[in-house]
Amino acid sequence: MVRASRTSSLPLLLSTADSAPMPSDNNLLLFRKAGTVPRAELRAWAKLLRARVADGRDFNCLLTDDQELARLNRMFLGKEYPTDVLSFPSGDAESLGEIAISVQRAAEQAASFGHGLFDELRILMLHGVLHLLGMDHETDRGAMGRAEKRWRREFGLPGGLIERARSVPAVKRKRASR
């Protein structure tokens, strides 16, 4: 998971020059090349995150493929590979920002960690929202990890990204991020 920063407003993920407009589901979840995912359940999850974790503040989440995450990773972070989730804080008071999630990467991670795709997508979305709220596990001395763990327990989710990253040796983590 990477927190990308940018100062432009939200339409980046909602439209791109090289693709058709995406259908929107209540302006919370957007699906582009997302394959078969439980859309109604994910919409309900996003609404729950908005209400409980984000204190009613809106965010948008794009569920897409590795190719799109690689494009965003290259565009904003200069990295030439897809990642599981990127967060783009908006910097304004009304909307937290945007999250982009690779459904392909989520499916691979779900299989690796022995749980379903739906749980993995919920873990990634929670992680992204925490970043949109300003948390950063690389610099906050464990505050984000504690928050993620607390929310995961409350929502009945399996181990999260921060917890998993700590349990996997550095060499293995590096290989997995390629």
N, CA and C atoms as a LAMMPS dump frame, in Angstrom:
ITEM: TIMESTEP
0
ITEM: NUMBER OF ATOMS
534
ITEM: BOX BOUNDS ff ff ff
-5.0000000000000000e+02 5.0000000000000000e+02
-5.0000000000000000e+02 5.0000000000000000e+02
-5.0000000000000000e+02 5.0000000000000000e+02
ITEM: ATOMS id mol type element x y z
1 1 1 N 0.844 -1.167 0
2 1 2 C 0 0 0
3 1 3 C 0.882 1.22 0
4 2 1 N 0.553 2.149 -0.816
5 2 2 C 1.326 3.369 -0.921
6 2 3 C 0.387 4.553 -0.818
7 3 1 N 0.798 5.543 -0.085
8 3 2 C 0.041 6.781 -0.019
9 3 3 C 0.698 7.753 -0.982
10 4 1 N 0.002 8.085 -2.033
11 4 2 C 0.515 9.034 -3.008
12 4 3 C -0.064 10.393 -2.665
13 5 1 N 0.707 11.421 -2.836
14 5 2 C 0.111 12.72 -2.564
15 5 3 C 0.002 13.505 -3.852
16 6 1 N -1.054 14.242 -3.919
17 6 2 C -1.259 15.125 -5.052
18 6 3 C -2.181 16.231 -4.579
19 7 1 N -2.166 17.339 -5.255
20 7 2 C -2.975 18.465 -4.821
21 7 3 C -4.164 18.72 -5.722
22 8 1 N -4.271 18.007 -6.837
23 8 2 C -5.409 18.22 -7.728
24 8 3 C -6.672 17.617 -7.128
25 9 1 N -7.812 18.005 -7.658
26 9 2 C -9.071 17.514 -7.121
27 9 3 C -9.402 16.131 -7.653
28 10 1 N -10.53 15.58 -7.276
29 10 2 C -10.872 14.183 -7.444
30 10 3 C -11.02 13.597 -8.838
31 11 1 N -11.258 14.308 -9.915
32 11 2 C -11.577 13.632 -11.171
33 11 3 C -10.488 12.758 -11.778
34 12 1 N -9.307 12.678 -11.209
35 12 2 C -8.249 11.859 -11.797
36 12 3 C -8.699 10.417 -12.018
37 13 1 N -9.238 9.785 -11.011
38 13 2 C -9.619 8.383 -11.135
39 13 3 C -10.97 8.218 -11.812
40 14 1 N -11.756 9.263 -11.832
41 14 2 C -13.084 9.163 -12.418
42 14 3 C -13.045 9.167 -13.93
43 15 1 N -12.018 9.744 -14.515
44 15 2 C -11.899 9.73 -15.968
45 15 3 C -10.436 9.844 -16.351
46 16 1 N -10.075 9.152 -17.419
47 16 2 C -8.719 9.259 -17.938
48 16 3 C -8.814 9.368 -19.448
49 17 1 N -7.804 9.932 -20.032
50 17 2 C -7.823 10.158 -21.476
51 17 3 C -7.884 8.861 -22.277
52 18 1 N -7.336 7.776 -21.727
53 18 2 C -7.252 6.543 -22.503
54 18 3 C -8.382 5.549 -22.218
55 19 1 N -9.457 5.99 -21.57
56 19 2 C -10.54 5.053 -21.294
57 19 3 C -11.891 5.745 -21.328
58 20 1 N -12.92 4.934 -21.473
59 20 2 C -14.285 5.458 -21.451
60 20 3 C -14.656 5.824 -20.024
61 21 1 N -15.673 6.676 -19.851
62 21 2 C -16.101 7.016 -18.495
63 21 3 C -16.512 5.758 -17.733
64 22 1 N -16.238 5.761 -16.454
65 22 2 C -16.574 4.62 -15.624
66 22 3 C -17.971 4.771 -15.064
67 23 1 N -18.697 3.654 -14.949
68 23 2 C -19.969 3.729 -14.254
69 23 3 C -19.721 3.968 -12.771
70 24 1 N -20.558 4.743 -12.16
71 24 2 C -20.403 5.067 -10.755
72 24 3 C -21.494 4.4 -9.947
73 25 1 N -21.147 3.908 -8.795
74 25 2 C -22.105 3.32 -7.881
75 25 3 C -22.182 4.218 -6.657
76 26 1 N -23.164 5.102 -6.646
77 26 2 C -23.362 6.04 -5.538
78 26 3 C -22.141 6.923 -5.302
79 27 1 N -21.346 7.159 -6.316
80 27 2 C -20.161 8 -6.224
81 27 3 C -19.207 7.569 -5.128
82 28 1 N -19.262 6.322 -4.717
83 28 2 C -18.363 5.815 -3.706
84 28 3 C -17.426 4.775 -4.316
85 29 1 N -17.987 3.845 -5.07
86 29 2 C -17.197 2.808 -5.714
87 29 3 C -17.298 2.936 -7.22
88 30 1 N -16.173 2.764 -7.877
89 30 2 C -16.104 2.814 -9.328
90 30 3 C -15.452 1.509 -9.786
91 31 1 N -15.999 0.911 -10.826
92 31 2 C -15.488 -0.367 -11.311
93 31 3 C -15.009 -0.204 -12.743
94 32 1 N -13.747 -0.531 -13.002
95 32 2 C -13.196 -0.533 -14.356
96 32 3 C -12.295 -1.757 -14.469
97 33 1 N -12.678 -2.674 -15.34
98 33 2 C -11.911 -3.911 -15.518
99 33 3 C -11.712 -4.627 -14.178
100 34 1 N -12.768 -4.627 -13.363
101 34 2 C -12.683 -5.193 -12.023
102 34 3 C -13.047 -6.671 -11.982
103 35 1 N -13.528 -7.211 -13.092
104 35 2 C -13.912 -8.619 -13.1
105 35 3 C -15.145 -8.847 -12.251
106 36 1 N -15.281 -10.07 -11.791
107 36 2 C -16.433 -10.441 -10.984
108 36 3 C -16.114 -10.204 -9.512
109 37 1 N -16.707 -9.171 -8.979
110 37 2 C -16.555 -8.849 -7.557
111 37 3 C -17.949 -8.627 -6.982
112 38 1 N -18.12 -8.851 -5.685
113 38 2 C -19.439 -8.665 -5.068
114 38 3 C -19.772 -7.175 -4.909
115 39 1 N -20.291 -6.584 -5.958
116 39 2 C -20.491 -5.126 -6.005
117 39 3 C -21.415 -4.6 -4.917
118 40 1 N -22.551 -5.234 -4.716
119 40 2 C -23.493 -4.737 -3.699
120 40 3 C -22.866 -4.787 -2.306
121 41 1 N -22.158 -5.873 -2.014
122 41 2 C -21.512 -6.006 -0.709
123 41 3 C -20.38 -4.993 -0.542
124 42 1 N -19.652 -4.733 -1.613
125 42 2 C -18.573 -3.742 -1.541
126 42 3 C -19.133 -2.329 -1.381
127 43 1 N -20.265 -2.038 -2.025
128 43 2 C -20.911 -0.734 -1.831
129 43 3 C -21.335 -0.568 -0.365
130 44 1 N -21.908 -1.615 0.195
131 44 2 C -22.321 -1.574 1.608
132 44 3 C -21.098 -1.377 2.514
133 45 1 N -19.992 -2.045 2.182
134 45 2 C -18.752 -1.91 2.961
135 45 3 C -18.218 -0.475 2.879
136 46 1 N -18.216 0.09 1.692
137 46 2 C -17.734 1.468 1.523
138 46 3 C -18.6 2.441 2.328
139 47 1 N -19.902 2.216 2.329
140 47 2 C -20.8 3.082 3.114
141 47 3 C -20.528 2.935 4.606
142 48 1 N -20.251 1.715 5.05
143 48 2 C -19.915 1.487 6.454
144 48 3 C -18.609 2.19 6.813
145 49 1 N -17.606 2.076 5.94
146 49 2 C -16.337 2.781 6.183
147 49 3 C -16.554 4.292 6.257
148 50 1 N -17.354 4.808 5.33
149 50 2 C -17.628 6.247 5.331
150 50 3 C -18.269 6.663 6.651
151 51 1 N -19.257 5.907 7.112
152 51 2 C -19.979 6.261 8.329
153 51 3 C -19.143 6.082 9.587
154 52 1 N -18.435 4.96 9.701
155 52 2 C -17.775 4.619 10.959
156 52 3 C -16.33 5.069 11.041
157 53 1 N -15.572 4.864 9.977
158 53 2 C -14.136 5.154 10.031
159 53 3 C -13.849 6.585 9.574
160 54 1 N -14.531 7.035 8.53
161 54 2 C -14.256 8.354 7.936
162 54 3 C -15.157 9.455 8.497
163 55 1 N -15.905 9.156 9.551
164 55 2 C -16.778 10.144 10.191
165 55 3 C -17.701 10.851 9.206
166 56 1 N -18.235 10.098 8.251
167 56 2 C -19.196 10.635 7.305
168 56 3 C -18.607 11.357 6.112
169 57 1 N -17.285 11.468 6.057
170 57 2 C -16.645 12.135 4.917
171 57 3 C -16.583 11.197 3.725
172 58 1 N -16.854 11.742 2.546
173 58 2 C -16.857 10.952 1.323
174 58 3 C -15.445 10.614 0.854
175 59 1 N -15.366 9.538 0.107
176 59 2 C -14.161 9.153 -0.622
177 59 3 C -14.637 8.365 -1.825
178 60 1 N -13.794 8.244 -2.818
179 60 2 C -14.072 7.413 -3.989
180 60 3 C -13.065 6.28 -4.01
181 61 1 N -13.516 5.128 -4.474
182 61 2 C -12.625 3.983 -4.582
183 61 3 C -12.796 3.349 -5.954
184 62 1 N -11.721 3.273 -6.688
185 62 2 C -11.674 2.626 -7.991
186 62 3 C -11.191 1.194 -7.81
187 63 1 N -11.991 0.234 -8.263
188 63 2 C -11.585 -1.172 -8.287
189 63 3 C -11.287 -1.492 -9.738
190 64 1 N -10.042 -1.903 -9.997
191 64 2 C -9.589 -2.04 -11.38
192 64 3 C -8.569 -3.163 -11.492
193 65 1 N -7.751 -3.117 -12.529
194 65 2 C -6.786 -4.187 -12.779
195 65 3 C -5.349 -3.722 -12.531
196 66 1 N -4.429 -4.677 -12.644
197 66 2 C -3.002 -4.387 -12.44
198 66 3 C -2.485 -3.318 -13.394
199 67 1 N -2.953 -3.349 -14.634
200 67 2 C -2.473 -2.388 -15.627
201 67 3 C -2.752 -0.949 -15.178
202 68 1 N -3.935 -0.7 -14.657
203 68 2 C -4.287 0.65 -14.199
204 68 3 C -3.489 1.043 -12.953
205 69 1 N -3.297 0.104 -12.022
206 69 2 C -2.505 0.412 -10.83
207 69 3 C -1.051 0.664 -11.204
208 70 1 N -0.534 -0.074 -12.181
209 70 2 C 0.828 0.176 -12.649
210 70 3 C 0.925 1.566 -13.265
211 71 1 N -0.078 1.961 -14.03
212 71 2 C -0.09 3.296 -14.644
213 71 3 C -0.099 4.387 -13.57
214 72 1 N -0.94 4.233 -12.573
215 72 2 C -1.017 5.226 -11.491
216 72 3 C 0.261 5.236 -10.662
217 73 1 N 0.818 4.062 -10.392
218 73 2 C 2.056 3.967 -9.628
219 73 3 C 3.201 4.666 -10.369
220 74 1 N 3.247 4.471 -11.678
221 74 2 C 4.267 5.127 -12.507
222 74 3 C 4.042 6.636 -12.534
223 75 1 N 2.792 7.05 -12.735
224 75 2 C 2.464 8.462 -12.875
225 75 3 C 2.751 9.258 -11.595
226 76 1 N 2.406 8.691 -10.442
227 76 2 C 2.512 9.453 -9.201
228 76 3 C 3.73 9.13 -8.36
229 77 1 N 4.256 7.922 -8.478
230 77 2 C 5.381 7.541 -7.624
231 77 3 C 6.627 7.145 -8.404
232 78 1 N 6.53 7.122 -9.74
233 78 2 C 7.681 6.775 -10.555
234 78 3 C 8.092 5.32 -10.447
235 79 1 N 7.189 4.453 -10.006
236 79 2 C 7.494 3.028 -9.847
237 79 3 C 6.859 2.259 -10.989
238 80 1 N 7.624 1.333 -11.566
239 80 2 C 7.223 0.623 -12.784
240 80 3 C 6.582 -0.734 -12.515
241 81 1 N 5.669 -0.813 -11.566
242 81 2 C 4.988 -2.07 -11.295
243 81 3 C 3.629 -1.785 -10.665
244 82 1 N 2.715 -2.745 -10.777
245 82 2 C 1.426 -2.57 -10.113
246 82 3 C 1.58 -2.781 -8.611
247 83 1 N 0.705 -2.199 -7.855
248 83 2 C 0.667 -2.404 -6.411
249 83 3 C -0.767 -2.753 -6.042
250 84 1 N -1.004 -3.104 -4.804
251 84 2 C -2.354 -3.516 -4.425
252 84 3 C -3.303 -2.343 -4.236
253 85 1 N -2.835 -1.275 -3.611
254 85 2 C -3.715 -0.142 -3.302
255 85 3 C -2.906 1.144 -3.251
256 86 1 N -3.48 2.19 -3.787
257 86 2 C -2.899 3.538 -3.726
258 86 3 C -3.954 4.47 -3.139
259 87 1 N -3.52 5.42 -2.341
260 87 2 C -4.417 6.422 -1.765
261 87 3 C -3.992 7.794 -2.224
262 88 1 N -4.984 8.628 -2.539
263 88 2 C -4.746 9.981 -3.015
264 88 3 C -5.542 10.949 -2.158
265 89 1 N -4.959 11.456 -1.07
266 89 2 C -5.683 12.399 -0.216
267 89 3 C -6.047 13.661 -0.993
268 90 1 N -7.232 14.179 -0.751
269 90 2 C -7.702 15.341 -1.509
270 90 3 C -7.192 16.657 -0.95
271 91 1 N -6.997 16.725 0.35
272 91 2 C -6.569 17.987 0.949
273 91 3 C -7.712 18.961 1.17
274 92 1 N -8.962 18.554 0.893
275 92 2 C -10.065 19.471 1.161
276 92 3 C -10.946 18.918 2.282
277 93 1 N -11.805 19.762 2.823
278 93 2 C -12.595 19.412 4
279 93 3 C -13.769 18.488 3.697
280 94 1 N -14.277 18.508 2.484
281 94 2 C -15.49 17.747 2.193
282 94 3 C -15.24 16.296 1.829
283 95 1 N -14.226 16.026 1.039
284 95 2 C -13.944 14.67 0.603
285 95 3 C -12.544 14.266 1.048
286 96 1 N -12.423 13.048 1.508
287 96 2 C -11.108 12.564 1.934
288 96 3 C -10.158 12.387 0.762
289 97 1 N -10.679 11.941 -0.374
290 97 2 C -9.83 11.703 -1.536
291 97 3 C -10.247 10.448 -2.259
292 98 1 N -9.269 9.772 -2.87
293 98 2 C -9.535 8.617 -3.709
294 98 3 C -8.606 7.466 -3.367
295 99 1 N -9.114 6.276 -3.613
296 99 2 C -8.344 5.047 -3.426
297 99 3 C -8.44 4.275 -4.744
298 100 1 N -7.359 3.637 -5.136
299 100 2 C -7.367 2.739 -6.295
300 100 3 C -6.879 1.378 -5.814
301 101 1 N -7.62 0.332 -6.166
302 101 2 C -7.296 -1.03 -5.733
303 101 3 C -7.231 -1.945 -6.954
304 102 1 N -6.182 -2.756 -7.021
305 102 2 C -6.068 -3.767 -8.065
306 102 3 C -6.787 -5.029 -7.602
307 103 1 N -7.854 -5.385 -8.297
308 103 2 C -8.592 -6.604 -7.972
309 103 3 C -7.722 -7.831 -8.249
310 104 1 N -6.897 -7.768 -9.293
311 104 2 C -5.991 -8.886 -9.589
312 104 3 C -5.03 -9.132 -8.433
313 105 1 N -4.405 -8.071 -7.958
314 105 2 C -3.454 -8.183 -6.851
315 105 3 C -4.184 -8.666 -5.601
316 106 1 N -5.391 -8.136 -5.365
317 106 2 C -6.181 -8.549 -4.198
318 106 3 C -6.493 -10.045 -4.253
319 107 1 N -6.824 -10.559 -5.438
320 107 2 C -7.128 -11.988 -5.584
321 107 3 C -5.901 -12.84 -5.267
322 108 1 N -4.738 -12.423 -5.762
323 108 2 C -3.497 -13.158 -5.476
324 108 3 C -3.182 -13.144 -3.984
325 109 1 N -3.336 -11.982 -3.348
326 109 2 C -3.043 -11.871 -1.918
327 109 3 C -4.035 -12.683 -1.098
328 110 1 N -5.304 -12.666 -1.485
329 110 2 C -6.319 -13.449 -0.77
330 110 3 C -5.948 -14.934 -0.809
331 111 1 N -5.556 -15.415 -1.986
332 111 2 C -5.16 -16.821 -2.112
333 111 3 C -3.931 -17.124 -1.256
334 112 1 N -2.959 -16.217 -1.258
335 112 2 C -1.735 -16.392 -0.469
336 112 3 C -2.004 -16.468 1.02
337 113 1 N -2.966 -15.651 1.488
338 113 2 C -3.21 -15.569 2.922
339 113 3 C -4.404 -16.399 3.381
340 114 1 N -5.008 -17.153 2.451
341 114 2 C -6.022 -18.116 2.828
342 114 3 C -7.384 -17.549 3.189
343 115 1 N -7.759 -16.443 2.584
344 115 2 C -9.114 -15.928 2.78
345 115 3 C -9.681 -15.511 1.425
346 116 1 N -10.921 -15.063 1.413
347 116 2 C -11.589 -14.751 0.162
348 116 3 C -11.256 -13.372 -0.39
349 117 1 N -11.579 -13.202 -1.664
350 117 2 C -11.354 -11.921 -2.343
351 117 3 C -12.11 -10.786 -1.669
352 118 1 N -13.351 -11.02 -1.269
353 118 2 C -14.141 -9.979 -0.615
354 118 3 C -13.442 -9.468 0.635
355 119 1 N -12.922 -10.364 1.472
356 119 2 C -12.199 -9.928 2.676
357 119 3 C -10.963 -9.121 2.314
358 120 1 N -10.23 -9.568 1.295
359 120 2 C -9.016 -8.843 0.901
360 120 3 C -9.355 -7.448 0.395
361 121 1 N -10.411 -7.327 -0.396
362 121 2 C -10.813 -5.999 -0.878
363 121 3 C -11.233 -5.106 0.284
364 122 1 N -11.895 -5.668 1.284
365 122 2 C -12.269 -4.87 2.459
366 122 3 C -11.037 -4.427 3.238
367 123 1 N -10.047 -5.323 3.376
368 123 2 C -8.801 -4.96 4.067
369 123 3 C -8.112 -3.806 3.333
370 124 1 N -8.01 -3.925 2.01
371 124 2 C -7.338 -2.892 1.216
372 124 3 C -8.088 -1.559 1.281
373 125 1 N -9.411 -1.604 1.24
374 125 2 C -10.184 -0.37 1.303
375 125 3 C -10.035 0.29 2.68
376 126 1 N -10.085 -0.49 3.751
377 126 2 C -9.861 0.052 5.101
378 126 3 C -8.484 0.698 5.181
379 127 1 N -7.482 0.011 4.691
380 127 2 C -6.111 0.527 4.715
381 127 3 C -6.026 1.854 3.959
382 128 1 N -6.651 1.9 2.779
383 128 2 C -6.656 3.119 1.991
384 128 3 C -7.349 4.274 2.696
385 129 1 N -8.484 4.002 3.332
386 129 2 C -9.205 5.062 4.054
387 129 3 C -8.355 5.598 5.205
388 130 1 N -7.663 4.717 5.913
389 130 2 C -6.795 5.194 6.999
390 130 3 C -5.718 6.126 6.461
391 131 1 N -5.17 5.808 5.295
392 131 2 C -4.211 6.73 4.668
393 131 3 C -4.882 8.052 4.312
394 132 1 N -6.098 7.996 3.783
395 132 2 C -6.799 9.239 3.432
396 132 3 C -7.036 10.104 4.666
397 133 1 N -7.15 9.47 5.816
398 133 2 C -7.335 10.205 7.066
399 133 3 C -6.032 10.81 7.585
400 134 1 N -4.94 10.596 6.847
401 134 2 C -3.669 11.198 7.22
402 134 3 C -2.698 10.272 7.917
403 135 1 N -3.054 9.029 8.111
404 135 2 C -2.153 8.083 8.777
405 135 3 C -1.112 7.582 7.788
406 136 1 N 0.076 7.288 8.323
407 136 2 C 1.157 6.775 7.484
408 136 3 C 1.992 5.801 8.3
409 137 1 N 1.835 4.512 8.032
410 137 2 C 2.514 3.466 8.802
411 137 3 C 4.025 3.53 8.705
412 138 1 N 4.553 4.245 7.74
413 138 2 C 6.004 4.338 7.617
414 138 3 C 6.597 5.384 8.547
415 139 1 N 5.776 6.299 9.05
416 139 2 C 6.314 7.39 9.866
417 139 3 C 5.603 7.611 11.199
418 140 1 N 4.528 6.889 11.481
419 140 2 C 3.719 7.241 12.66
420 140 3 C 3.951 6.382 13.901
421 141 1 N 5.038 5.646 13.938
422 141 2 C 5.422 4.852 15.104
423 141 3 C 4.337 3.867 15.545
424 142 1 N 3.666 3.293 14.59
425 142 2 C 2.698 2.238 14.889
426 142 3 C 1.256 2.682 15.06
427 143 1 N 0.979 3.977 14.99
428 143 2 C -0.395 4.457 15.195
429 143 3 C -1.356 3.894 14.147
430 144 1 N -0.941 3.879 12.886
431 144 2 C -1.817 3.361 11.845
432 144 3 C -2.016 1.854 12.018
433 145 1 N -0.966 1.152 12.358
434 145 2 C -1.066 -0.284 12.58
435 145 3 C -2.045 -0.611 13.703
436 146 1 N -1.993 0.16 14.784
437 146 2 C -2.926 -0.054 15.895
438 146 3 C -4.361 0.255 15.472
439 147 1 N -4.54 1.341 14.728
440 147 2 C -5.879 1.705 14.257
441 147 3 C -6.418 0.631 13.313
442 148 1 N -5.582 0.176 12.378
443 148 2 C -6.021 -0.855 11.438
444 148 3 C -6.405 -2.127 12.175
445 149 1 N -5.608 -2.51 13.138
446 149 2 C -5.887 -3.722 13.906
447 149 3 C -7.203 -3.586 14.682
448 150 1 N -7.424 -2.442 15.296
449 150 2 C -8.653 -2.209 16.051
450 150 3 C -9.877 -2.302 15.144
451 151 1 N -9.823 -1.639 13.972
452 151 2 C -10.945 -1.679 13.037
453 151 3 C -11.144 -3.075 12.47
454 152 1 N -10.052 -3.779 12.16
455 152 2 C -10.179 -5.139 11.638
456 152 3 C -10.883 -6.037 12.643
457 153 1 N -10.496 -5.915 13.904
458 153 2 C -11.153 -6.723 14.942
459 153 3 C -12.633 -6.373 15.035
460 154 1 N -12.929 -5.094 15.041
461 154 2 C -14.319 -4.656 15.142
462 154 3 C -15.153 -5.167 13.975
463 155 1 N -14.566 -5.191 12.776
464 155 2 C -15.296 -5.621 11.584
465 155 3 C -15.13 -7.114 11.278
466 156 1 N -14.357 -7.833 12.098
467 156 2 C -14.18 -9.266 11.888
468 156 3 C -13.351 -9.617 10.667
469 157 1 N -12.351 -8.796 10.358
470 157 2 C -11.495 -9.022 9.189
471 157 3 C -10.234 -9.796 9.568
472 158 1 N -9.694 -10.577 8.629
473 158 2 C -8.415 -11.25 8.871
474 158 3 C -7.258 -10.243 8.932
475 159 1 N -6.04 -10.728 9.17
476 159 2 C -4.848 -9.89 9.293
477 159 3 C -4.72 -8.857 8.19
478 160 1 N -4.322 -7.654 8.565
479 160 2 C -4.215 -6.546 7.623
480 160 3 C -2.832 -6.397 7.02
481 161 1 N -2.699 -5.401 6.163
482 161 2 C -1.463 -5.187 5.409
483 161 3 C -0.271 -4.908 6.305
484 162 1 N -0.43 -4.049 7.28
485 162 2 C 0.695 -3.674 8.136
486 162 3 C 1.155 -4.882 8.932
487 163 1 N 0.222 -5.605 9.504
488 163 2 C 0.525 -6.803 10.274
489 163 3 C 1.222 -7.851 9.409
490 164 1 N 0.71 -8.041 8.195
491 164 2 C 1.318 -9.022 7.286
492 164 3 C 2.717 -8.593 6.88
493 165 1 N 2.907 -7.319 6.62
494 165 2 C 4.224 -6.831 6.193
495 165 3 C 5.266 -7.065 7.278
496 166 1 N 4.858 -6.966 8.516
497 166 2 C 5.79 -7.182 9.623
498 166 3 C 6.146 -8.644 9.792
499 167 1 N 5.246 -9.546 9.36
500 167 2 C 5.487 -10.972 9.555
501 167 3 C 6.221 -11.625 8.389
502 168 1 N 6.381 -10.914 7.275
503 168 2 C 7.06 -11.452 6.099
504 168 3 C 8.469 -10.878 6.048
505 169 1 N 9.491 -11.729 5.903
506 169 2 C 10.864 -11.209 5.82
507 169 3 C 11.015 -10.202 4.684
508 170 1 N 11.929 -9.263 4.847
509 170 2 C 12.133 -8.165 3.889
510 170 3 C 12.383 -8.659 2.462
511 171 1 N 13.152 -9.73 2.289
512 171 2 C 13.457 -10.242 0.952
513 171 3 C 12.174 -10.695 0.263
514 172 1 N 11.328 -11.419 0.999
515 172 2 C 10.074 -11.893 0.438
516 172 3 C 9.158 -10.721 0.076
517 173 1 N 9.115 -9.678 0.942
518 173 2 C 8.293 -8.493 0.674
519 173 3 C 8.725 -7.821 -0.608
520 174 1 N 10.033 -7.711 -0.815
521 174 2 C 10.543 -7.053 -2.003
522 174 3 C 10.119 -7.811 -3.261
523 175 1 N 10.235 -9.149 -3.225
524 175 2 C 9.827 -9.963 -4.357
525 175 3 C 8.328 -9.821 -4.635
526 176 1 N 7.52 -9.777 -3.577
527 176 2 C 6.065 -9.703 -3.728
528 176 3 C 5.631 -8.371 -4.314
529 177 1 N 6.409 -7.32 -4.134
530 177 2 C 6.003 -6.004 -4.629
531 177 3 C 6.3 -5.809 -6.112
532 178 1 N 6.941 -6.741 -6.725
533 178 2 C 7.27 -6.616 -8.157
534 178 3 C 6.136 -6.961 -9.032
